[in-house]
């Protein structure tokens, strides 16, 4: 009791086919499949953009850290040269 049996699903399927016809249902299924495929590709593109943005920010952070270290090394070496003279 309370559950939907296999025969009830078969009856509903037969009624739907009789109401809409197989051609219209096939077109509806194709449209639904295209919509799902487009949605998945949009999600994938969004993830790719997010990952590339994270990589870019990580690269920029690494480059700025390297640049800061280079500047401090250059400043330290110039200070040593000045002290020696």
C-alpha positions in Angstrom: 0.0 0.0 0.0 1.1 3.5 -0.7 3.8 2.6 -3.3 3.6 2.9 -7.0 3.6 -0.5 -8.7 5.0 -1.4 -12.1 1.6 -1.8 -13.6 0.6 1.7 -12.5 3.7 3.1 -14.2 2.9 1.2 -17.4 -0.6 2.6 -17.5 0.7 6.1 -17.0 3.3 5.6 -19.7 0.6 4.3 -22.2 -1.7 7.3 -21.4 1.2 9.8 -21.9 2.2 8.2 -25.3 -1.5 8.3 -26.4 -1.9 11.9 -25.4 1.4 13.3 -26.9 2.5 10.8 -29.4 6.0 9.3 -29.8 7.3 12.0 -32.1 6.6 14.8 -29.7 8.0 12.8 -26.8 11.2 12.1 -28.8 11.6 15.8 -29.5 11.0 16.6 -25.9 13.6 14.1 -24.8 16.1 15.5 -27.3 15.5 19.0 -26.1 15.8 18.0 -22.5 19.1 16.1 -23.2 20.5 19.2 -25.0 19.5 21.4 -22.0 21.3 19.1 -19.6 24.4 18.9 -21.8 24.5 22.7 -22.0 24.1 23.0 -18.3 27.0 20.5 -17.6 29.3 22.3 -20.1 28.5 25.7 -18.4 29.3 24.2 -15.0 32.6 22.8 -16.4 33.5 26.1 -17.9 32.8 27.9 -14.6 35.0 25.4 -12.8 37.8 25.9 -15.4 37.6 29.7 -15.0 37.7 29.4 -11.2 40.8 27.1 -11.4 42.6 29.3 -13.8 41.8 32.4 -11.7 43.2 30.6 -8.6 46.4 29.6 -10.5 46.8 33.1 -11.8 46.5 34.6 -8.3 48.9 31.9 -6.9 51.4 32.7 -9.7 51.1 36.5 -9.0 51.5 35.9 -5.3 54.6 33.8 -5.9 56.0 36.3 -8.4 55.4 39.2 -6.0 57.1 37.3 -3.2 60.1 36.5 -5.5 60.3 40.1 -6.6 60.3 41.3 -2.9 63.0 38.9 -2.1 65.1 40.0 -5.1 64.7 43.6 -4.1 65.7 42.9 -0.5 68.7 40.9 -1.7 69.8 43.7 -4.1 69.3 46.3 -1.3 71.4 44.1 1.1 74.2 43.7 -1.4 74.3 47.4 -2.1 74.4 48.1 1.6 77.3 45.7 2.0 79.2 47.4 -0.9 78.6 50.8 0.6 79.8 49.6 4.0 83.0 48.2 2.5 83.8 51.4 0.6 
